[in-house]
Amino acid sequence: MSNSDPICPLCDRPIPEGGRSLHHLIPKLKGGKGGPTVLLHQICHKEVHATLTEAELARDFNSVAALRAYPRLEKFLNWVRKRPPGFRSKVPGKRRGR
């Protein structure tokens, strides 16, 4: 980890090289291709997509503030903030069975 690591706008922890993931605030499938993006921890990004559908993200959760305020994500963020920046974990959710 270096002092130049970007800060995750969701959990406020530095994002180490190799743990970064680009999130489209409006999902690409919902017209967000070329739209605003934010750099997140992989674990935070996975939790966003395990929690909310593409339609919910496009309609109601297309800003960092809205994502942070969603109760399940708020609980997750309070938990993950206590972990080291390079922490990774399997996130349960829809992405199983591929």
Backbone bond lengths (Angstrom), bond angles and torsions (degrees), N, CA, C in turn:
res aa  C-N    CA-C-N  psi(-1)  N-CA   C-N-CA  omega(-1)  CA-C   N-CA-C  phi
1 M - - - 1.455 - - 1.520 108.75 -
2 S 1.314 116.18 137.51 1.461 119.26 178.79 1.524 109.50 -124.81
3 N 1.323 115.89 166.31 1.459 120.74 179.84 1.523 112.53 -67.06
4 S 1.337 116.19 -15.75 1.462 119.39 -178.44 1.530 112.44 -91.76
5 D 1.344 117.55 2.55 1.457 119.67 179.15 1.530 109.45 -63.71
6 P 1.344 116.73 136.56 1.469 118.71 177.52 1.528 110.56 -65.78
7 I 1.316 117.05 158.59 1.456 122.52 -179.96 1.527 108.75 -101.47
8 C 1.316 116.79 132.71 1.461 121.68 177.18 1.531 108.88 -69.44
9 P 1.337 118.03 123.69 1.463 119.85 -177.92 1.534 113.04 -70.43
10 L 1.321 117.56 -13.29 1.463 119.21 177.83 1.521 111.72 -87.16
11 C 1.348 117.46 -52.90 1.470 119.64 -174.33 1.527 113.50 -101.97
12 D 1.323 117.61 -6.24 1.473 122.79 178.49 1.527 114.45 65.04
13 R 1.339 117.05 20.84 1.471 120.02 176.26 1.527 108.86 -103.04
14 P 1.355 117.80 152.35 1.475 119.82 175.08 1.531 110.28 -62.45
15 I 1.327 115.82 144.16 1.470 121.12 178.96 1.525 108.40 -103.56
16 P 1.344 118.10 109.21 1.463 119.66 -179.96 1.530 111.80 -70.94
17 E 1.318 116.41 156.15 1.461 122.70 175.62 1.524 107.99 -53.39
18 G 1.307 117.24 135.53 1.461 120.85 178.81 1.523 113.20 91.85
19 G 1.327 117.97 -11.19 1.457 120.81 179.50 1.505 112.15 -115.43
20 R 1.330 116.14 18.52 1.470 121.78 -173.53 1.520 110.76 -99.51
21 S 1.322 115.30 147.47 1.454 120.78 -179.77 1.529 108.68 -148.16
22 L 1.325 116.62 131.89 1.461 121.29 -177.84 1.529 109.62 -88.33
23 H 1.326 116.67 123.51 1.471 122.25 -179.79 1.523 109.93 -108.39
24 H 1.327 115.67 127.02 1.470 120.99 174.42 1.522 107.46 -82.79
25 L 1.326 117.90 119.60 1.460 120.69 -177.92 1.531 111.46 -60.80
26 I 1.322 116.87 -34.49 1.465 121.18 168.31 1.531 105.16 -111.26
27 P 1.341 117.47 119.07 1.475 119.52 -175.54 1.532 112.27 -53.10
28 K 1.328 114.77 143.92 1.462 120.31 -179.40 1.529 111.15 -56.14
29 L 1.340 116.25 -38.35 1.467 120.34 -179.45 1.522 112.65 -67.58
30 K 1.330 116.32 -16.32 1.466 120.78 -178.85 1.529 111.56 -110.11
31 G 1.339 116.88 24.75 1.453 121.26 175.42 1.518 115.09 95.16
32 G 1.328 117.09 9.93 1.461 120.18 -176.48 1.512 115.40 -90.86
33 K 1.335 118.16 4.08 1.468 119.90 178.67 1.521 108.35 -61.07
34 G 1.313 116.80 125.89 1.452 121.01 -177.99 1.516 112.42 83.65
35 G 1.330 116.90 -0.68 1.465 121.44 179.26 1.516 111.64 -85.65
36 P 1.339 117.40 -172.40 1.461 120.91 -176.64 1.532 112.50 -66.32
37 T 1.328 114.91 141.31 1.469 121.43 177.80 1.525 109.32 -128.91
38 V 1.330 115.27 158.78 1.466 121.36 173.65 1.522 108.04 -133.52
39 L 1.316 116.03 147.33 1.452 122.13 178.01 1.519 108.57 -89.32
40 L 1.338 116.80 122.48 1.462 122.61 -177.61 1.529 110.34 -123.26
41 H 1.342 116.02 162.40 1.465 120.17 165.93 1.527 107.07 -61.92
42 Q 1.329 116.56 147.52 1.462 119.34 176.17 1.528 110.42 -57.40
43 I 1.327 117.10 -42.95 1.466 120.60 -177.12 1.535 110.82 -64.48
44 C 1.326 117.70 -38.11 1.470 120.62 178.09 1.533 110.20 -68.35
45 H 1.327 116.58 -41.54 1.464 121.84 179.48 1.526 110.69 -62.64
46 K 1.343 116.11 -44.83 1.466 119.75 179.42 1.523 110.89 -62.28
47 E 1.323 116.64 -39.54 1.463 120.25 -179.87 1.529 110.90 -65.40
48 V 1.332 117.43 -38.87 1.473 121.02 177.40 1.528 109.75 -57.20
49 H 1.345 116.53 -47.62 1.464 120.44 -176.12 1.525 112.73 -77.67
50 A 1.327 118.24 -22.53 1.467 121.01 174.70 1.527 110.68 -77.26
51 T 1.325 116.85 -20.71 1.465 122.41 -174.50 1.520 112.77 -95.79
52 L 1.319 117.44 -41.87 1.467 121.73 -172.07 1.522 111.63 -121.39
53 T 1.336 116.05 146.18 1.464 120.37 177.18 1.530 109.56 -78.09
54 E 1.318 115.61 165.54 1.471 120.40 177.28 1.533 109.84 -59.43
55 A 1.343 116.72 -40.45 1.469 120.65 -179.64 1.539 110.57 -64.62
56 E 1.334 117.24 -43.44 1.475 120.50 178.47 1.526 110.69 -62.83
57 L 1.333 116.12 -41.74 1.469 120.18 179.25 1.525 110.28 -61.69
58 A 1.321 116.84 -45.37 1.471 120.58 -178.00 1.524 111.36 -66.99
59 R 1.327 116.58 -41.21 1.463 121.09 -172.48 1.530 113.38 -81.69
60 D 1.340 116.72 -48.00 1.474 120.09 -168.81 1.527 115.74 -121.01
61 F 1.324 117.42 -16.34 1.474 119.50 -171.89 1.524 111.24 -127.80
62 N 1.361 115.52 49.37 1.464 120.63 -176.09 1.525 111.65 -102.05
63 S 1.340 116.27 27.53 1.471 120.93 173.03 1.528 108.45 -143.15
64 V 1.325 115.80 156.68 1.463 120.79 177.95 1.530 109.84 -60.42
65 A 1.329 116.97 -41.82 1.477 120.72 -178.83 1.527 111.07 -60.68
66 A 1.332 117.24 -43.15 1.466 120.54 179.93 1.523 111.05 -65.84
67 L 1.335 116.56 -41.19 1.470 119.87 178.28 1.531 110.75 -62.39
68 R 1.322 116.61 -45.00 1.472 120.95 -178.52 1.530 112.11 -63.33
69 A 1.337 116.58 -28.83 1.466 120.98 -175.95 1.541 113.08 -85.35
70 Y 1.328 117.66 -13.60 1.462 119.70 -179.02 1.526 109.03 -68.15
71 P 1.347 118.92 126.85 1.474 120.80 -170.43 1.528 115.95 -51.97
72 R 1.344 118.69 -46.29 1.471 118.86 -178.62 1.531 110.86 -66.46
73 L 1.329 116.84 -40.10 1.468 119.52 178.92 1.525 110.46 -69.32
74 E 1.324 118.14 -37.84 1.458 121.47 178.11 1.533 110.33 -59.75
75 K 1.331 116.25 -43.65 1.471 121.09 178.12 1.538 110.53 -63.08
76 F 1.343 116.56 -45.73 1.458 121.24 177.87 1.535 111.05 -60.07
77 L 1.334 116.92 -45.45 1.468 120.65 -177.65 1.526 111.17 -64.09
78 N 1.332 117.45 -39.36 1.470 120.00 176.02 1.519 110.89 -61.38
79 W 1.348 116.80 -35.70 1.459 121.47 179.14 1.533 110.91 -73.03
80 V 1.336 117.66 -47.75 1.463 121.22 -173.01 1.537 111.89 -71.17
81 R 1.328 117.82 -25.26 1.471 120.56 178.87 1.528 112.02 -60.67
82 K 1.324 117.00 -22.57 1.472 121.19 -179.59 1.524 111.71 -85.50
83 R 1.322 117.60 -2.67 1.467 122.50 -178.50 1.526 109.82 -96.97
84 P 1.346 116.60 155.47 1.475 118.87 176.65 1.530 110.85 -64.97
85 P 1.343 117.66 154.69 1.472 121.50 -176.22 1.523 114.36 -54.50
86 G 1.326 118.45 -33.50 1.467 120.72 -178.24 1.511 113.95 -87.65
87 F 1.330 118.33 6.11 1.466 122.92 -177.21 1.522 110.68 -59.87
88 R 1.338 115.19 134.92 1.465 121.41 176.11 1.517 107.85 -132.02
89 S 1.291 115.39 148.80 1.450 120.56 179.56 1.505 108.22 -152.65
90 K 1.322 115.77 154.35 1.460 118.62 173.24 1.518 107.42 -74.24
91 V 1.326 115.99 132.04 1.463 120.85 179.61 1.517 107.12 -103.37
92 P 1.351 117.21 120.34 1.470 117.47 178.42 1.522 109.83 -67.51
93 G 1.301 116.26 150.73 1.457 117.85 178.91 1.507 112.76 155.56
94 K 1.318 115.59 -158.32 1.454 122.46 -170.22 1.518 114.36 -70.93
95 R 1.301 118.56 -15.55 1.463 119.04 -168.82 1.538 113.57 -83.59
96 R 1.307 117.91 8.37 1.474 120.85 178.24 1.530 110.87 -75.47
97 G 1.315 115.01 161.90 1.452 120.45 171.32 1.508 116.06 78.22
98 R 1.317 117.11 16.63 1.468 117.97 178.65 1.491 109.83 -82.19
